[in-house]
Amino acid sequence: MATQVSSIERLMSLPALFSGKDLTVRFQWTSKAASQYLYLWKKRGLVQPLGGHSDVFANTLVQPRPDWEAALRLAMPSAVIAGIEALRRGGWTTQMPSQPEVYVQAGQPRYSVGRFNVKPKPADWFEASRSGIRDQCLQPAWALADLLKSAGWRDAGLQPDDLEWGRVRKRDQTQFAVACRAYGLSPAALTDVEALLPSEA
């Protein structure tokens, strides 16, 4: 006679983040059975989905405050934080976007999820940005150059006054120049930005 295992026991045996596929492997369930359990668990508030067709879930029984960025990377390993959120993390702005911008390499897994604004980027962008990515986040000088290249001040969602220019150092200006060359940003745009930088004593 088979032993009954409660949902609580099953969830406690799972990590903080898991996929629906993990359930079929761990518990030897069919995809249909896994979907039924996930539906019931979501209804009871025991799990939360990352969203879209990502098939990634947060086990709120194990970790009540999910690490959605880790969930994002589980679903989309090539994901890189960019845009205003990258500037905020670098201390260059206090603006906090409601949906952090994320770039995912074209051809790699990519899903529409409500917590992030996920955009595809070609492989050559990732190659050009390699030295400007740290811990899967664009460094602020690179994020600014990328914003100016793709949107300009008019449509970037921020203005020069929104940036904490006092946080910018010489090495950042050097990195910005490198990023501008990598992204093919015009020298005129680079001159405009450098004119806004505070002069060093």
HUSUL-V104833 format. One record per helix or strand of 3 or more residues. SS is the DSSP state (@ for helix, = for strand). FROM is the first residue (numbers start at 1). TO is the last residue. If there is no record, write none. Layout:
ss = {SS SS}
from = {FROM FROM}
to = {TO TO}
This chain:
ss = {@ = @ @ = = @ = @ = = @ @ @ @ @ @ @ @}
from = {7 17 20 31 47 56 68 80 83 100 116 123 130 140 152 160 165 170 187}
to = {12 19 26 43 49 59 75 82 89 105 121 128 132 150 155 162 167 183 196}
